[in-house]
């Protein structure tokens, strides 16, 4: 397929919701924005869905007030919520994620893959480079920076320690059966477990929701909201309270999933500033960082999607590539390159066991790591899914799914292989301080062992901050679209509102329990949306079956 330049000028003035070529639209009397409240508040115009905006907005404000006023009570509450959900519903999260992978793979290899998003004659709005940059930056950025070193070391160390039992119950955190005392086996298992959390499964979660949003909006002519996916199941009731509930759950999941990532980013940026410039660590620094970076994100919000998010995403991709290249060059280059292939093989070999949802003995690993990750990715899926949908018009379903599943997955595998392998090598060679460092500090401790540590650590901080900005900017765009009843170009003040409250929720969670609180709300928000997403699989298949398909070579 021939590629357009990043923004096709011929489409610049065209409504992206109008299809090109043949589609099978859904006939409904509902009009985008018909339930919206349109008003002026001083010099600012507002245009929001009366019920969805009111319920989700009030819920977020109430949560922020509770977490800030009752900080001492909040921490044990969040800890209890996270513990109960991950220990009792780990099988549910693992099973759901497997279903999303299977559905995505089936769609690739069926004739439904020949459906084109936006109509049979639609052309891509973004080049592959611009498209992949936005996929990667929006989907994984802060997480890769935070866990790129810390997670491989954690799984390697726990695997090397082997299995430990107390009163007949495993107390270790090793994945599967561990690799007690065997460094080579521990490295293989540790990297396989890490890649498991960052490759196929999370991107399948994103892809399913993104595909549903894209097809039902660009092909079926429905509003760009999560409720639209469920038209084949709910019919006209989707515009009533069932749809209001779906969109409200999507907003809350998105906001808490984002807040988790923003909180992680703030803690890592604070650790890096302390490491480099002796800036005091603690909640005060993290809160100030959230406030400052949220202010930067607001300027990106004002710039818009093409000027703001795309440019920042490409800047970050460039910086990330430079940091990656530097580590490859100064590290054990051959071992890193060969390690990428070995890690992929080990990941595939261990995938059936790692994704098994029942009969597991490594409960600390499945409940403490995998359940949290799947809930976090699912909570992120409305944000990433809608963002991917908005920038994927013109792609076939097959091209879309292959690209969204494989390209970012391989990028994540390569990133984890580079940083994980070199960090594990340092630990094997006696870098005990890397093992003992806080999760947020491990990246900088690893970089300290390499040349130009001050420069690379500073680049690392910049990467975290810019990933923070792109996530906040993109997230506010998505939440605003849902809360505006599917209006793609809602008034900017509403995006400012959501961008501001993303920062406030992150601050409330930082003050109300730190990492445990962040993880608790990601899991809590992910649970109800998992149910929504499972139902969406059925609706997406039904929607695709009625769409015209392009030729076999299209």
Secondary structure, DSSP 8 states (H G I E B T S, - for coil): -----SS-HHHHTS-TTS-SS-------S--TTTTEEEEEETTEEEEEEHHHHHHHHHHHHHHHHHHHH-HHHHHHHHHHHHHHHHHHSHHHHHHHHHHHHHHHHHHHTSGGGG-BTT-TT---SS-HHHHHHHHHHHHHHHHHHHHHHHHHHHHHHHHHH---EETTEE----STT--TT-HHHHHHHHHHHHHHTTSHHHHHHHHHHHHHHHIIIIIT---SSGGGGGHHHHGGGGGSHHHHHHHHHHHHHHHHHHHHHHHHHHHHHHHHHHHHH----SHHHHHHHHHHHHHHHHHHHHH-IIIIIIHHHHHHHHHHHHHHHHHHHHS-HHHHHHHHHHHHHHHHHHHHHHH--SS-S-HHHIIIIIHHHHHHHHHHHHHHHHHHHHT-TT-BHHHHHHIIIIIHHHHHHHHHHHHHHHHHHHHHTT-HHHHHS-GGGHHHHHHHTSTTHHHHHHHHHHHHHHHHHHHHHHHHHHHHHHHTTT-TT--HHHHHHHHHHHHHHHHHHHHTTHHHHHHHHHHHHHHHHHHHHHHHHHHHHHHHHTS----TT-
